[in-house]
Amino acid sequence: MPQTQISCPRCRQIIAANVEQLFDVTYEPAAKQRLLSGQSNHARCPHCGYDGRLATPVVYHDNTAGAGAVDRETAPDDLGGCAVGIDQTE
């Protein structure tokens, strides 16, 4: 996964971090484990020592379970209030 330049949540210095927002386990089953284990959206700041999770919106999709969800805590306002959805396709 390519690294993204972000501001450190603590000191606001620019740092590189792996930011993953789409977890589509239909195409990449390992994505579920990365999300549940906390491996994704984690940053370490060499300036202030911050070491923790990043607050970023995520989308989780599992076509085999017919479910999709967006994190309500960090969902962007442009979702029009629709923060969680269930795909009922058969």
C-alpha positions in Angstrom: 0.0 0.0 0.0 1.4 3.4 -0.9 2.1 5.8 1.9 0.2 9.1 2.2 1.4 12.4 3.6 -0.7 13.4 6.6 -0.5 15.7 9.6 0.4 13.9 12.9 -2.7 13.9 15.1 -0.6 15.2 18.0 2.0 17.6 16.8 0.6 18.4 13.3 4.0 17.8 11.6 3.8 16.2 8.1 4.5 12.4 8.3 4.1 9.4 6.0 1.4 6.8 7.0 -0.4 3.9 5.5 -4.0 5.0 5.2 -6.5 2.5 4.0 -10.2 3.5 3.6 -11.7 0.7 1.6 -11.9 -2.8 3.0 -13.4 -4.9 0.3 -13.1 -8.5 1.6 -14.9 -9.9 -1.4 -11.8 -9.2 -3.5 -9.2 -9.2 -0.7 -10.1 -11.5 2.2 -7.0 -10.4 4.2 -8.4 -6.9 4.4 -10.8 -8.0 7.2 -8.0 -9.2 9.4 -6.0 -5.9 8.8 -9.1 -3.9 9.9 -9.9 -6.1 13.0 -6.3 -6.4 14.1 -5.6 -2.7 14.0 -2.8 -3.0 11.4 -4.4 -0.5 9.1 -4.6 3.3 9.6 -1.8 3.4 12.2 0.9 6.0 12.4 4.2 6.6 14.1 5.5 10.2 14.3 9.3 10.6 14.4 8.8 14.2 15.7 6.7 13.7 18.8 6.5 10.0 19.3 2.8 9.6 18.6 2.1 5.9 18.0 -1.5 5.1 17.4 -4.6 4.7 15.2 -5.7 7.4 12.7 -9.2 8.8 12.7 -10.2 8.3 9.1 -13.5 7.2 7.4 -13.6 3.6 6.3 -15.9 1.6 4.1 -16.2 -2.1 4.7 -17.7 -4.4 2.0 -18.3 -8.1 2.1 -20.3 -9.2 -0.9 -20.5 -12.8 0.4 -22.3 -11.6 3.6 -24.3 -9.0 1.8 -23.1 -6.3 4.1 -21.4 -2.9 3.8 -20.8 -0.2 6.4 -19.2 3.1 6.9 -17.7 4.2 10.2 -20.2 6.6 11.8 -17.6 8.3 13.9 -15.5 9.5 11.0 -18.0 9.5 8.1 -17.7 12.6 5.9 -20.7 15.0 5.9 -21.1 14.5 2.1 -22.7 11.1 2.7 -26.0 12.8 3.3 -26.6 11.2 6.7 -26.3 7.7 5.3 -23.6 6.3 7.5 -24.4 2.6 7.4 -26.0 0.5 4.6 -26.8 -3.1 4.0 -26.6 -4.4 0.5 -29.4 -7.0 0.0 -28.3 -8.2 -3.4 -28.7 -11.9 -4.0 
